[in-house]
Amino acid sequence: MNDLPYQEKWQMLLGLEADEEEQTKKSNYLIYDHSNAIWYWEILMSIPMWHSMCFNPLVIVWPDFHAKYIYYIWFFEMFWVADFFLSFFRAHKDFKTLKESSYRYLTGLFIFDMITTWPAFYSGQSPTLHWLKLFRVVHYEFFVKPVDLLMWLLVKEKHMRNNYSKLSNYLLLTLLFAHHLACVWLILGLRDQPPG
């Protein structure tokens, strides 16, 4: 493996090799699962995902954050808009045409992406609609992607790597749930607080 070119080493390490026969059947305008493009995009999308899951609850609790960080919010929203459109072109081994991949998306996560992206987008990122973005938890694979990458790099044995990844993912999702629950309690507490 040490004699392989740098790119091939990473492909072997990350399990990104593609079957040659399958490659010949691929359409140029579709993005296939397990391709390099999808893998890099999911790593990139982990950043706006962490923003949505950790920062948006704080905006819900303290709306003043909205005005202070509005450009920061818009910056990350652009990634979600791009992901919305790219999802129509994301193919799967069982959905190999644009029509099939679009139908798969429309009957799957489309409704969640619609309600988490476009109402806030058209309202100018109104703080009263930020709670809709919490439904982005359906894209939890973006949230745990950095941990999966870390496991790929640190743990060489495949069985142990999978176990560590699963454990780390459960811990991350538990912490995320605790963070959201704490924000709910803060909202309830602030509502009961007397004015002034």
Secondary structure, DSSP 8 states (H G I E B T S, - for coil): -TTS-HHHHHHHHHT----HHHHHT--TT-EETTSHHHHHHHHHHHHHHHIIIIIHHHHHH-THHHHHTHHHHHHHHHHHHHHHHHGGGEEBTTB-SHHHHHHHHHTTTHHHHHHHHHHHHHTTS-GGGGGGGGGGGGGHHHHHHHHHHHHHHH--SHHHHHHHHHHHHHHHHHHHHHHHHHHHHHHHHHHHS---
